[in-house]
C-alpha cells in the first residue's frame, strides 16, 4: 500500500504515513483523479475563446479609430 499524499510505501495496517504523516486510507475511497485530456480540452476551449475575444476587440477598436479619423479629416 502507498500513501496517497506522498507516494511512499506504507506498512499494511498503518493509519499514518511514516514519511509525511498523512492519514492512510482505503485507496478505493479516495476520489478518482480527473483525466488530463478533459482538462486540456477545457483549457483549449478557453484559449480559443480568448483569441476570438481579442480579435473582436482589435477589429472593433480599429473600426472606431478609423471612424473618428474620418470625422476629423472629413
PQR file with spaces between the fields and no chain letter, atoms N, CA, C, O and H, PARSE charges and radii, in Angstrom:
ATOM       1  N    UNK     1       0.852   -1.168    0.000 -0.4000 1.5000
ATOM       2  CA   UNK     1       0.000    0.000    0.000 -0.0000 2.0000
ATOM       3  C    UNK     1       0.903    1.238    0.000  0.5500 1.7000
ATOM       4  O    UNK     1       1.998    1.222    0.563 -0.5500 1.4000
ATOM       5  N    UNK     2       0.427    2.308   -0.639 -0.4000 1.5000
ATOM       6  CA   UNK     2       1.187    3.544   -0.759 -0.0000 2.0000
ATOM       7  C    UNK     2       0.389    4.716   -0.214  0.5500 1.7000
ATOM       8  O    UNK     2      -0.842    4.708   -0.231 -0.5500 1.4000
ATOM       9  H    UNK     2      -0.462    2.322   -1.096  0.4000 1.0000
ATOM      10  N    UNK     3       1.110    5.733    0.273 -0.4000 1.5000
ATOM      11  CA   UNK     3       0.491    6.959    0.776 -0.0000 2.0000
ATOM      12  C    UNK     3      -0.076    7.739   -0.408  0.5500 1.7000
ATOM      13  O    UNK     3       0.605    7.915   -1.418 -0.5500 1.4000
ATOM      14  H    UNK     3       2.110    5.740    0.287  0.4000 1.0000
ATOM      15  N    UNK     4      -1.323    8.209   -0.287 -0.4000 1.5000
ATOM      16  CA   UNK     4      -1.939    8.969   -1.374 -0.0000 2.0000
ATOM      17  C    UNK     4      -1.399   10.391   -1.440  0.5500 1.7000
ATOM      18  O    UNK     4      -1.569   11.065   -2.457 -0.5500 1.4000
ATOM      19  H    UNK     4      -1.876    8.067    0.534  0.4000 1.0000
ATOM      20  N    UNK     5      -0.746   10.865   -0.368 -0.4000 1.5000
ATOM      21  CA   UNK     5      -0.206   12.225   -0.355 -0.0000 2.0000
ATOM      22  C    UNK     5       1.191   12.298   -0.961  0.5500 1.7000
ATOM      23  O    UNK     5       1.460   13.157   -1.802 -0.5500 1.4000
ATOM      24  H    UNK     5      -0.608   10.318    0.458  0.4000 1.0000
ATOM      25  N    UNK     6       2.092   11.389   -0.533 -0.4000 1.5000
ATOM      26  CA   UNK     6       3.486   11.497   -0.980 -0.0000 2.0000
ATOM      27  C    UNK     6       3.950   10.314   -1.821  0.5500 1.7000
ATOM      28  O    UNK     6       5.018   10.379   -2.430 -0.5500 1.4000
ATOM      29  H    UNK     6       1.873   10.691    0.150  0.4000 1.0000
ATOM      30  N    UNK     7       3.172    9.234   -1.870 -0.4000 1.5000
ATOM      31  CA   UNK     7       3.539    8.074   -2.677 -0.0000 2.0000
ATOM      32  C    UNK     7       4.481    7.096   -2.001  0.5500 1.7000
ATOM      33  O    UNK     7       4.893    6.114   -2.618 -0.5500 1.4000
ATOM      34  H    UNK     7       2.304    9.180   -1.375  0.4000 1.0000
ATOM      35  N    UNK     8       4.827    7.339   -0.764 -0.4000 1.5000
ATOM      36  CA   UNK     8       5.732    6.467   -0.019 -0.0000 2.0000
ATOM      37  C    UNK     8       5.030    5.148    0.318  0.5500 1.7000
ATOM      38  O    UNK     8       3.821    5.113    0.550 -0.5500 1.4000
ATOM      39  H    UNK     8       4.492    8.137   -0.263  0.4000 1.0000
ATOM      40  N    UNK     9       5.809    4.073    0.340 -0.4000 1.5000
ATOM      41  CA   UNK     9       5.274    2.777    0.718 -0.0000 2.0000
ATOM      42  C    UNK     9       4.931    2.787    2.204  0.5500 1.7000
ATOM      43  O    UNK     9       5.714    3.253    3.033 -0.5500 1.4000
ATOM      44  H    UNK     9       6.790    4.102    0.151  0.4000 1.0000
ATOM      45  N    UNK    10       3.745    2.265    2.528 -0.4000 1.5000
ATOM      46  CA   UNK    10       3.263    2.261    3.909 -0.0000 2.0000
ATOM      47  C    UNK    10       3.042    0.825    4.340  0.5500 1.7000
ATOM      48  O    UNK    10       2.551    0.007    3.562 -0.5500 1.4000
ATOM      49  H    UNK    10       3.109    1.887    1.855  0.4000 1.0000
ATOM      50  N    UNK    11       3.400    0.518    5.570 -0.4000 1.5000
ATOM      51  CA   UNK    11       3.217   -0.823    6.113 -0.0000 2.0000
ATOM      52  C    UNK    11       1.730   -1.146    6.187  0.5500 1.7000
ATOM      53  O    UNK    11       0.933   -0.294    6.578 -0.5500 1.4000
ATOM      54  H    UNK    11       3.799    1.182    6.202  0.4000 1.0000
ATOM      55  N    UNK    12       1.354   -2.345    5.823 -0.4000 1.5000
ATOM      56  CA   UNK    12      -0.063   -2.731    5.936 -0.0000 2.0000
ATOM      57  C    UNK    12      -0.559   -2.575    7.364  0.5500 1.7000
ATOM      58  O    UNK    12       0.138   -2.950    8.307 -0.5500 1.4000
ATOM      59  H    UNK    12       2.001   -3.037    5.505  0.4000 1.0000
ATOM      60  N    UNK    13      -1.736   -2.032    7.529 -0.4000 1.5000
ATOM      61  CA   UNK    13      -2.331   -1.839    8.842 -0.0000 2.0000
ATOM      62  C    UNK    13      -1.985   -0.506    9.469  0.5500 1.7000
ATOM      63  O    UNK    13      -2.538   -0.164   10.514 -0.5500 1.4000
ATOM      64  H    UNK    13      -2.302   -1.727    6.763  0.4000 1.0000
ATOM      65  N    UNK    14      -1.078    0.270    8.860 -0.4000 1.5000
ATOM      66  CA   UNK    14      -0.716    1.581    9.408 -0.0000 2.0000
ATOM      67  C    UNK    14      -1.839    2.574    9.155  0.5500 1.7000
ATOM      68  O    UNK    14      -2.534    2.512    8.141 -0.5500 1.4000
ATOM      69  H    UNK    14      -0.629   -0.007    8.010  0.4000 1.0000
ATOM      70  N    UNK    15      -2.002    3.496   10.107 -0.4000 1.5000
ATOM      71  CA   UNK    15      -3.016    4.530    9.960 -0.0000 2.0000
ATOM      72  C    UNK    15      -2.436    5.817    9.385  0.5500 1.7000
ATOM      73  O    UNK    15      -3.155    6.626    8.799 -0.5500 1.4000
ATOM      74  H    UNK    15      -1.438    3.546   10.931  0.4000 1.0000
ATOM      75  N    UNK    16      -1.107    6.001    9.563 -0.4000 1.5000
ATOM      76  CA   UNK    16      -0.464    7.222    9.102 -0.0000 2.0000
ATOM      77  C    UNK    16       0.810    6.884    8.345  0.5500 1.7000
ATOM      78  O    UNK    16       1.438    5.858    8.608 -0.5500 1.4000
ATOM      79  H    UNK    16      -0.523    5.344   10.040  0.4000 1.0000
ATOM      80  N    UNK    17       1.195    7.740    7.405 -0.4000 1.5000
ATOM      81  CA   UNK    17       2.412    7.575    6.621 -0.0000 2.0000
ATOM      82  C    UNK    17       3.612    7.915    7.500  0.5500 1.7000
ATOM      83  O    UNK    17       3.582    8.900    8.238 -0.5500 1.4000
ATOM      84  H    UNK    17       0.685    8.574    7.191  0.4000 1.0000
ATOM      85  N    UNK    18       4.661    7.108    7.426 -0.4000 1.5000
ATOM      86  CA   UNK    18       5.865    7.358    8.212 -0.0000 2.0000
ATOM      87  C    UNK    18       6.698    8.504    7.660  0.5500 1.7000
ATOM      88  O    UNK    18       7.524    9.056    8.386 -0.5500 1.4000
ATOM      89  H    UNK    18       4.685    6.307    6.827  0.4000 1.0000
ATOM      90  N    UNK    19       6.511    8.878    6.404 -0.4000 1.5000
ATOM      91  CA   UNK    19       7.311    9.942    5.793 -0.0000 2.0000
ATOM      92  C    UNK    19       6.649   11.316    5.952  0.5500 1.7000
ATOM      93  O    UNK    19       7.274   12.250    6.454 -0.5500 1.4000
ATOM      94  H    UNK    19       5.840    8.430    5.814  0.4000 1.0000
ATOM      95  N    UNK    20       5.389   11.441    5.527 -0.4000 1.5000
ATOM      96  CA   UNK    20       4.743   12.762    5.552 -0.0000 2.0000
ATOM      97  C    UNK    20       3.739   12.918    6.686  0.5500 1.7000
ATOM      98  O    UNK    20       3.323   14.037    6.987 -0.5500 1.4000
ATOM      99  H    UNK    20       4.881   10.682    5.119  0.4000 1.0000
ATOM     100  N    UNK    21       3.341   11.817    7.322 -0.4000 1.5000
ATOM     101  CA   UNK    21       2.392   11.891    8.425 -0.0000 2.0000
ATOM     102  C    UNK    21       0.939   11.943    7.971  0.5500 1.7000
ATOM     103  O    UNK    21       0.028   12.077    8.788 -0.5500 1.4000
ATOM     104  H    UNK    21       3.679   10.908    7.077  0.4000 1.0000
ATOM     105  N    UNK    22       0.732   11.834    6.667 -0.4000 1.5000
ATOM     106  CA   UNK    22      -0.629   11.869    6.141 -0.0000 2.0000
ATOM     107  C    UNK    22      -1.413   10.642    6.559  0.5500 1.7000
ATOM     108  O    UNK    22      -0.847    9.564    6.738 -0.5500 1.4000
ATOM     109  H    UNK    22       1.472   11.725    6.003  0.4000 1.0000
ATOM     110  N    UNK    23      -2.708   10.807    6.713 -0.4000 1.5000
ATOM     111  CA   UNK    23      -3.561    9.701    7.105 -0.0000 2.0000
ATOM     112  C    UNK    23      -3.689    8.734    5.935  0.5500 1.7000
ATOM     113  O    UNK    23      -3.954    9.143    4.805 -0.5500 1.4000
ATOM     114  H    UNK    23      -3.168   11.683    6.568  0.4000 1.0000
ATOM     115  N    UNK    24      -3.499    7.463    6.213 -0.4000 1.5000
ATOM     116  CA   UNK    24      -3.585    6.432    5.189 -0.0000 2.0000
ATOM     117  C    UNK    24      -5.007    5.915    5.178  0.5500 1.7000
ATOM     118  O    UNK    24      -5.541    5.507    6.209 -0.5500 1.4000
ATOM     119  H    UNK    24      -3.283    7.130    7.131  0.4000 1.0000
ATOM     120  N    UNK    25      -5.616    5.936    4.004 -0.4000 1.5000
ATOM     121  CA   UNK    25      -6.984    5.463    3.893 -0.0000 2.0000
ATOM     122  C    UNK    25      -7.081    4.391    2.837  0.5500 1.7000
ATOM     123  O    UNK    25      -6.091    4.017    2.209 -0.5500 1.4000
ATOM     124  H    UNK    25      -5.182    6.268    3.166  0.4000 1.0000
ATOM     125  N    UNK    26      -8.250    3.921    2.658 -0.4000 1.5000
ATOM     126  CA   UNK    26      -8.525    2.928    1.644 -0.0000 2.0000
ATOM     127  C    UNK    26      -8.441    3.603    0.274  0.5500 1.7000
ATOM     128  O    UNK    26      -9.168    4.565    0.028 -0.5500 1.4000
ATOM     129  H    UNK    26      -9.055    4.225    3.168  0.4000 1.0000
ATOM     130  N    UNK    27      -7.580    3.128   -0.617 -0.4000 1.5000
ATOM     131  CA   UNK    27      -7.444    3.798   -1.911 -0.0000 2.0000
ATOM     132  C    UNK    27      -8.735    3.769   -2.732  0.5500 1.7000
ATOM     133  O    UNK    27      -8.914    4.595   -3.627 -0.5500 1.4000
ATOM     134  H    UNK    27      -6.989    2.347   -0.417  0.4000 1.0000
ATOM     135  N    UNK    28      -9.621    2.843   -2.444 -0.4000 1.5000
ATOM     136  CA   UNK    28     -10.888    2.803   -3.167 -0.0000 2.0000
ATOM     137  C    UNK    28     -11.793    3.957   -2.760  0.5500 1.7000
ATOM     138  O    UNK    28     -12.669    4.355   -3.528 -0.5500 1.4000
ATOM     139  H    UNK    28      -9.476    2.171   -1.717  0.4000 1.0000
ATOM     140  N    UNK    29     -11.592    4.502   -1.552 -0.4000 1.5000
ATOM     141  CA   UNK    29     -12.436    5.608   -1.105 -0.0000 2.0000
ATOM     142  C    UNK    29     -11.878    6.958   -1.534  0.5500 1.7000
ATOM     143  O    UNK    29     -12.561    7.975   -1.406 -0.5500 1.4000
ATOM     144  H    UNK    29     -10.881    4.178   -0.928  0.4000 1.0000
ATOM     145  N    UNK    30     -10.652    6.985   -2.040 -0.4000 1.5000
ATOM     146  CA   UNK    30     -10.063    8.237   -2.500 -0.0000 2.0000
ATOM     147  C    UNK    30     -10.739    8.653   -3.802  0.5500 1.7000
ATOM     148  O    UNK    30     -11.089    7.804   -4.621 -0.5500 1.4000
ATOM     149  H    UNK    30     -10.098    6.159   -2.144  0.4000 1.0000
ATOM     150  N    UNK    31     -10.923    9.962   -3.993 -0.4000 1.5000
ATOM     151  CA   UNK    31     -11.569   10.402   -5.241 -0.0000 2.0000
ATOM     152  C    UNK    31     -10.689   10.093   -6.445  0.5500 1.7000
ATOM     153  O    UNK    31      -9.466   10.225   -6.392 -0.5500 1.4000
ATOM     154  H    UNK    31     -10.639   10.652   -3.327  0.4000 1.0000
ATOM     155  N    UNK    32     -11.323    9.686   -7.512 -0.4000 1.5000
ATOM     156  CA   UNK    32     -10.586    9.357   -8.733 -0.0000 2.0000
ATOM     157  C    UNK    32     -10.075   10.642   -9.366  0.5500 1.7000
ATOM     158  O    UNK    32     -10.805   11.631   -9.430 -0.5500 1.4000
ATOM     159  H    UNK    32     -12.317    9.579   -7.556  0.4000 1.0000
ATOM     160  N    UNK    33      -8.834   10.642   -9.833 -0.4000 1.5000
ATOM     161  CA   UNK    33      -8.307   11.851  -10.469 -0.0000 2.0000
ATOM     162  C    UNK    33      -9.024   12.109  -11.799  0.5500 1.7000
ATOM     163  O    UNK    33      -9.434   11.181  -12.496 -0.5500 1.4000
ATOM     164  H    UNK    33      -8.241    9.838   -9.781  0.4000 1.0000
ATOM     165  N    UNK    34      -9.160   13.380  -12.125 -0.4000 1.5000
ATOM     166  CA   UNK    34      -9.774   13.759  -13.389 -0.0000 2.0000
ATOM     167  C    UNK    34      -8.785   13.495  -14.512  0.5500 1.7000
ATOM     168  O    UNK    34      -7.620   13.876  -14.401 -0.5500 1.4000
ATOM     169  H    UNK    34      -8.827   14.135  -11.559  0.4000 1.0000
ATOM     170  N    UNK    35      -9.210   12.865  -15.571 -0.4000 1.5000
ATOM     171  CA   UNK    35      -8.291   12.601  -16.677 -0.0000 2.0000
ATOM     172  C    UNK    35      -7.776   13.898  -17.291  0.5500 1.7000
ATOM     173  O    UNK    35      -8.534   14.849  -17.478 -0.5500 1.4000
ATOM     174  H    UNK    35     -10.156   12.555  -15.661  0.4000 1.0000
ATOM     175  N    UNK    36      -6.488   13.930  -17.601 -0.4000 1.5000
ATOM     176  CA   UNK    36      -5.874   15.134  -18.143 -0.0000 2.0000
ATOM     177  C    UNK    36      -6.422   15.548  -19.499  0.5500 1.7000
ATOM     178  O    UNK    36      -6.565   16.748  -19.734 -0.5500 1.4000
ATOM     179  H    UNK    36      -5.872   13.157  -17.449  0.4000 1.0000
ATOM     180  N    UNK    37      -6.739   14.628  -20.404 -0.4000 1.5000
ATOM     181  CA   UNK    37      -7.245   15.091  -21.703 -0.0000 2.0000
ATOM     182  C    UNK    37      -8.491   15.963  -21.581  0.5500 1.7000
ATOM     183  O    UNK    37      -8.658   16.901  -22.360 -0.5500 1.4000
ATOM     184  H    UNK    37      -6.623   13.653  -20.213  0.4000 1.0000
ATOM     185  N    UNK    38      -9.361   15.677  -20.627 -0.4000 1.5000
ATOM     186  CA   UNK    38     -10.554   16.512  -20.447 -0.0000 2.0000
ATOM     187  C    UNK    38     -10.152   17.908  -20.000  0.5500 1.7000
ATOM     188  O    UNK    38     -10.714   18.898  -20.470 -0.5500 1.4000
ATOM     189  H    UNK    38      -9.225   14.915  -19.994  0.4000 1.0000
ATOM     190  N    UNK    39      -9.170   17.995  -19.082 -0.4000 1.5000
ATOM     191  CA   UNK    39      -8.703   19.295  -18.618 -0.0000 2.0000
ATOM     192  C    UNK    39      -8.063   20.060  -19.766  0.5500 1.7000
ATOM     193  O    UNK    39      -8.258   21.269  -19.891 -0.5500 1.4000
ATOM     194  H    UNK    39      -8.714   17.191  -18.700  0.4000 1.0000
ATOM     195  N    UNK    40      -7.306   19.373  -20.601 -0.4000 1.5000
ATOM     196  CA   UNK    40      -6.667   20.027  -21.730 -0.0000 2.0000
ATOM     197  C    UNK    40      -7.707   20.531  -22.716  0.5500 1.7000
ATOM     198  O    UNK    40      -7.543   21.612  -23.283 -0.5500 1.4000
ATOM     199  H    UNK    40      -7.147   18.391  -20.500  0.4000 1.0000
ATOM     200  N    UNK    41      -8.778   19.769  -22.933 -0.4000 1.5000
ATOM     201  CA   UNK    41      -9.825   20.201  -23.846 -0.0000 2.0000
ATOM     202  C    UNK    41     -10.492   21.466  -23.321  0.5500 1.7000
ATOM     203  O    UNK    41     -10.764   22.391  -24.086 -0.5500 1.4000
ATOM     204  H    UNK    41      -8.911   18.891  -22.472  0.4000 1.0000
ATOM     205  N    UNK    42     -10.755   21.507  -22.020 -0.4000 1.5000
ATOM     206  CA   UNK    42     -11.374   22.694  -21.427 -0.0000 2.0000
ATOM     207  C    UNK    42     -10.440   23.888  -21.554  0.5500 1.7000
ATOM     208  O    UNK    42     -10.884   24.988  -21.885 -0.5500 1.4000
ATOM     209  H    UNK    42     -10.534   20.755  -21.399  0.4000 1.0000
ATOM     210  N    UNK    43      -9.163   23.688  -21.297 -0.4000 1.5000
ATOM     211  CA   UNK    43      -8.194   24.772  -21.417 -0.0000 2.0000
ATOM     212  C    UNK    43      -8.062   25.247  -22.853  0.5500 1.7000
ATOM     213  O    UNK    43      -7.920   26.444  -23.104 -0.5500 1.4000
ATOM     214  H    UNK    43      -8.803   22.795  -21.029  0.4000 1.0000
ATOM     215  N    UNK    44      -8.109   24.322  -23.788 -0.4000 1.5000
ATOM     216  CA   UNK    44      -8.004   24.677  -25.201 -0.0000 2.0000
ATOM     217  C    UNK    44      -9.214   25.492  -25.633  0.5500 1.7000
ATOM     218  O    UNK    44      -9.072   26.448  -26.396 -0.5500 1.4000
ATOM     219  H    UNK    44      -8.225   23.350  -23.584  0.4000 1.0000
ATOM     220  N    UNK    45     -10.388   25.134  -25.164 -0.4000 1.5000
ATOM     221  CA   UNK    45     -11.592   25.894  -25.484 -0.0000 2.0000
ATOM     222  C    UNK    45     -11.524   27.308  -24.948  0.5500 1.7000
ATOM     223  O    UNK    45     -11.928   28.254  -25.623 -0.5500 1.4000
ATOM     224  H    UNK    45     -10.503   24.358  -24.545  0.4000 1.0000
ATOM     225  N    UNK    46     -11.011   27.455  -23.727 -0.4000 1.5000
ATOM     226  CA   UNK    46     -10.874   28.786  -23.148 -0.0000 2.0000
ATOM     227  C    UNK    46      -9.847   29.608  -23.905  0.5500 1.7000
ATOM     228  O    UNK    46     -10.025   30.814  -24.077 -0.5500 1.4000
ATOM     229  H    UNK    46     -10.683   26.686  -23.178  0.4000 1.0000
ATOM     230  N    UNK    47      -8.769   28.970  -24.362 -0.4000 1.5000
ATOM     231  CA   UNK    47      -7.757   29.693  -25.139 -0.0000 2.0000
ATOM     232  C    UNK    47      -8.349   30.207  -26.443  0.5500 1.7000
ATOM     233  O    UNK    47      -8.108   31.352  -26.825 -0.5500 1.4000
ATOM     234  H    UNK    47      -8.625   27.991  -24.223  0.4000 1.0000
ATOM     235  N    UNK    48      -9.127   29.364  -27.134 -0.4000 1.5000
ATOM     236  CA   UNK    48      -9.741   29.800  -28.389 -0.0000 2.0000
ATOM     237  C    UNK    48     -10.750   30.906  -28.144  0.5500 1.7000
ATOM     238  O    UNK    48     -10.875   31.821  -28.958 -0.5500 1.4000
ATOM     239  H    UNK    48      -9.322   28.434  -26.823  0.4000 1.0000
ATOM     240  N    UNK    49     -11.464   30.835  -27.044 -0.4000 1.5000
ATOM     241  CA   UNK    49     -12.418   31.883  -26.705 -0.0000 2.0000
ATOM     242  C    UNK    49     -11.692   33.200  -26.474  0.5500 1.7000
ATOM     243  O    UNK    49     -12.164   34.252  -26.905 -0.5500 1.4000
ATOM     244  H    UNK    49     -11.362   30.092  -26.383  0.4000 1.0000
ATOM     245  N    UNK    50     -10.555   33.152  -25.802 -0.4000 1.5000
ATOM     246  CA   UNK    50      -9.762   34.357  -25.558 -0.0000 2.0000
ATOM     247  C    UNK    50      -9.233   34.931  -26.865  0.5500 1.7000
ATOM     248  O    UNK    50      -9.263   36.145  -27.063 -0.5500 1.4000
ATOM     249  H    UNK    50     -10.172   32.297  -25.452  0.4000 1.0000
ATOM     250  N    UNK    51      -8.744   34.061  -27.768 -0.4000 1.5000
ATOM     251  CA   UNK    51      -8.234   34.521  -29.058 -0.0000 2.0000
ATOM     252  C    UNK    51      -9.353   35.197  -29.849  0.5500 1.7000
ATOM     253  O    UNK    51      -9.144   36.256  -30.441 -0.5500 1.4000
ATOM     254  H    UNK    51      -8.720   33.075  -27.607  0.4000 1.0000
ATOM     255  N    UNK    52     -10.531   34.592  -29.860 -0.4000 1.5000
ATOM     256  CA   UNK    52     -11.666   35.178  -30.561 -0.0000 2.0000
ATOM     257  C    UNK    52     -12.036   36.527  -29.959  0.5500 1.7000
ATOM     258  O    UNK    52     -12.286   37.485  -30.690 -0.5500 1.4000
ATOM     259  H    UNK    52     -10.701   33.731  -29.379  0.4000 1.0000
ATOM     260  N    UNK    53     -12.073   36.607  -28.637 -0.4000 1.5000
ATOM     261  CA   UNK    53     -12.391   37.859  -27.952 -0.0000 2.0000
ATOM     262  C    UNK    53     -11.364   38.934  -28.302  0.5500 1.7000
ATOM     263  O    UNK    53     -11.742   40.073  -28.578 -0.5500 1.4000
ATOM     264  H    UNK    53     -11.870   35.828  -28.043  0.4000 1.0000
ATOM     265  N    UNK    54     -10.069   38.595  -28.297 -0.4000 1.5000
ATOM     266  CA   UNK    54      -9.025   39.561  -28.627 -0.0000 2.0000
ATOM     267  C    UNK    54      -9.169   40.043  -30.070  0.5500 1.7000
ATOM     268  O    UNK    54      -9.000   41.232  -30.342 -0.5500 1.4000
ATOM     269  H    UNK    54      -9.762   37.670  -28.073  0.4000 1.0000
ATOM     270  N    UNK    55      -9.478   39.136  -30.992 -0.4000 1.5000
ATOM     271  CA   UNK    55      -9.662   39.515  -32.392 -0.0000 2.0000
ATOM     272  C    UNK    55     -10.829   40.490  -32.549  0.5500 1.7000
ATOM     273  O    UNK    55     -10.715   41.490  -33.258 -0.5500 1.4000
ATOM     274  H    UNK    55      -9.616   38.171  -30.770  0.4000 1.0000
ATOM     275  N    UNK    56     -11.936   40.201  -31.896 -0.4000 1.5000
ATOM     276  CA   UNK    56     -13.109   41.078  -31.983 -0.0000 2.0000
ATOM     277  C    UNK    56     -12.782   42.442  -31.382  0.5500 1.7000
ATOM     278  O    UNK    56     -13.148   43.470  -31.951 -0.5500 1.4000
ATOM     279  H    UNK    56     -12.029   39.389  -31.320  0.4000 1.0000
ATOM     280  N    UNK    57     -12.105   42.464  -30.252 -0.4000 1.5000
ATOM     281  CA   UNK    57     -11.745   43.725  -29.618 -0.0000 2.0000
ATOM     282  C    UNK    57     -10.845   44.564  -30.525  0.5500 1.7000
ATOM     283  O    UNK    57     -11.032   45.774  -30.649 -0.5500 1.4000
ATOM     284  H    UNK    57     -11.807   41.629  -29.789  0.4000 1.0000
ATOM     285  N    UNK    58      -9.872   43.914  -31.153 -0.4000 1.5000
ATOM     286  CA   UNK    58      -8.955   44.635  -32.035 -0.0000 2.0000
ATOM     287  C    UNK    58      -9.704   45.168  -33.252  0.5500 1.7000
ATOM     288  O    UNK    58      -9.482   46.305  -33.667 -0.5500 1.4000
ATOM     289  H    UNK    58      -9.721   42.931  -31.053  0.4000 1.0000
ATOM     290  N    UNK    59     -10.586   44.359  -33.823 -0.4000 1.5000
ATOM     291  CA   UNK    59     -11.345   44.769  -35.003 -0.0000 2.0000
ATOM     292  C    UNK    59     -12.262   45.940  -34.676  0.5500 1.7000
ATOM     293  O    UNK    59     -12.308   46.915  -35.426 -0.5500 1.4000
ATOM     294  H    UNK    59     -10.767   43.435  -33.485  0.4000 1.0000
ATOM     295  N    UNK    60     -12.985   45.856  -33.581 -0.4000 1.5000
ATOM     296  CA   UNK    60     -13.897   46.934  -33.183 -0.0000 2.0000
ATOM     297  C    UNK    60     -13.102   48.195  -32.855  0.5500 1.7000
ATOM     298  O    UNK    60     -13.492   49.297  -33.241 -0.5500 1.4000
ATOM     299  H    UNK    60     -12.948   45.063  -32.973  0.4000 1.0000
ATOM     300  N    UNK    61     -11.999   48.034  -32.149 -0.4000 1.5000
ATOM     301  CA   UNK    61     -11.162   49.191  -31.809 -0.0000 2.0000
ATOM     302  C    UNK    61     -10.631   49.877  -33.050  0.5500 1.7000
ATOM     303  O    UNK    61     -10.632   51.106  -33.123 -0.5500 1.4000
ATOM     304  H    UNK    61     -11.682   47.139  -31.835  0.4000 1.0000
ATOM     305  N    UNK    62     -10.180   49.110  -34.024 -0.4000 1.5000
ATOM     306  CA   UNK    62      -9.673   49.678  -35.273 -0.0000 2.0000
ATOM     307  C    UNK    62     -10.785   50.404  -36.019  0.5500 1.7000
ATOM     308  O    UNK    62     -10.566   51.492  -36.551 -0.5500 1.4000
ATOM     309  H    UNK    62     -10.180   48.112  -33.965  0.4000 1.0000
ATOM     310  N    UNK    63     -11.958   49.823  -36.062 -0.4000 1.5000
ATOM     311  CA   UNK    63     -13.089   50.465  -36.740 -0.0000 2.0000
ATOM     312  C    UNK    63     -13.440   51.788  -36.076  0.5500 1.7000
ATOM     313  O    UNK    63     -13.760   52.756  -36.767 -0.5500 1.4000
ATOM     314  H    UNK    63     -12.137   48.940  -35.629  0.4000 1.0000
ATOM     315  N    UNK    64     -13.389   51.849  -34.758 -0.4000 1.5000
ATOM     316  CA   UNK    64     -13.701   53.087  -34.042 -0.0000 2.0000
ATOM     317  C    UNK    64     -12.662   54.156  -34.355  0.5500 1.7000
ATOM     318  O    UNK    64     -13.014   55.312  -34.589 -0.5500 1.4000
ATOM     319  H    UNK    64     -13.130   51.063  -34.197  0.4000 1.0000
ATOM     320  N    UNK    65     -11.393   53.782  -34.362 -0.4000 1.5000
ATOM     321  CA   UNK    65     -10.327   54.735  -34.668 -0.0000 2.0000
ATOM     322  C    UNK    65     -10.481   55.267  -36.085  0.5500 1.7000
ATOM     323  O    UNK    65     -10.352   56.472  -36.305 -0.5500 1.4000
ATOM     324  H    UNK    65     -11.107   52.843  -34.172  0.4000 1.0000
ATOM     325  N    UNK    66     -10.754   54.399  -37.045 -0.4000 1.5000
ATOM     326  CA   UNK    66     -10.941   54.836  -38.434 -0.0000 2.0000
ATOM     327  C    UNK    66     -12.143   55.760  -38.543  0.5500 1.7000
ATOM     328  O    UNK    66     -12.095   56.749  -39.274 -0.5500 1.4000
ATOM     329  H    UNK    66     -10.859   53.421  -36.867  0.4000 1.0000
ATOM     330  N    UNK    67     -13.214   55.457  -37.831 -0.4000 1.5000
ATOM     331  CA   UNK    67     -14.404   56.315  -37.855 -0.0000 2.0000
ATOM     332  C    UNK    67     -14.079   57.706  -37.347  0.5500 1.7000
ATOM     333  O    UNK    67     -14.457   58.694  -37.977 -0.5500 1.4000
ATOM     334  H    UNK    67     -13.253   54.653  -37.237  0.4000 1.0000
ATOM     335  N    UNK    68     -13.380   57.807  -36.210 -0.4000 1.5000
ATOM     336  CA   UNK    68     -13.053   59.116  -35.669 -0.0000 2.0000
ATOM     337  C    UNK    68     -12.061   59.881  -36.547  0.5500 1.7000
ATOM     338  O    UNK    68     -12.152   61.104  -36.658 -0.5500 1.4000
ATOM     339  H    UNK    68     -13.073   57.004  -35.698  0.4000 1.0000
ATOM     340  N    UNK    69     -11.127   59.182  -37.164 -0.4000 1.5000
ATOM     341  CA   UNK    69     -10.193   59.842  -38.077 -0.0000 2.0000
ATOM     342  C    UNK    69     -10.951   60.407  -39.276  0.5500 1.7000
ATOM     343  O    UNK    69     -10.671   61.519  -39.721 -0.5500 1.4000
ATOM     344  H    UNK    69     -11.053   58.189  -37.074  0.4000 1.0000
ATOM     345  N    UNK    70     -11.913   59.637  -39.800 -0.4000 1.5000
ATOM     346  CA   UNK    70     -12.699   60.124  -40.939 -0.0000 2.0000
ATOM     347  C    UNK    70     -13.546   61.337  -40.562  0.5500 1.7000
ATOM     348  O    UNK    70     -13.779   62.220  -41.387 -0.5500 1.4000
ATOM     349  H    UNK    70     -12.140   58.733  -39.438  0.4000 1.0000
ATOM     350  N    UNK    71     -14.005   61.375  -39.308 -0.4000 1.5000
ATOM     351  CA   UNK    71     -14.764   62.565  -38.867 -0.0000 2.0000
ATOM     352  C    UNK    71     -13.879   63.802  -38.794  0.5500 1.7000
ATOM     353  O    UNK    71     -14.286   64.895  -39.185 -0.5500 1.4000
ATOM     354  H    UNK    71     -13.816   60.658  -38.637  0.4000 1.0000
ATOM     355  N    UNK    72     -12.658   63.613  -38.288 -0.4000 1.5000
ATOM     356  CA   UNK    72     -11.736   64.749  -38.122 -0.0000 2.0000
ATOM     357  C    UNK    72     -11.265   65.254  -39.490  0.5500 1.7000
ATOM     358  O    UNK    72     -11.206   66.461  -39.725 -0.5500 1.4000
ATOM     359  H    UNK    72     -12.327   62.724  -37.970  0.4000 1.0000
ATOM     360  N    UNK    73     -10.930   64.325  -40.386 -0.4000 1.5000
ATOM     361  CA   UNK    73     -10.405   64.716  -41.694 -0.0000 2.0000
ATOM     362  C    UNK    73     -11.490   65.090  -42.690  0.5500 1.7000
ATOM     363  O    UNK    73     -11.220   65.720  -43.712 -0.5500 1.4000
ATOM     364  H    UNK    73     -10.978   63.345  -40.195  0.4000 1.0000
ATOM     365  N    UNK    74     -12.697   64.702  -42.387 -0.4000 1.5000
ATOM     366  CA   UNK    74     -13.724   64.808  -43.164 -0.0000 2.0000
ATOM     367  C    UNK    74     -14.539   65.378  -44.071  0.5500 1.7000
ATOM     368  O    UNK    74     -15.562   64.796  -44.433 -0.5500 1.4000
ATOM     369  H    UNK    74     -12.916   64.189  -41.556  0.4000 1.0000
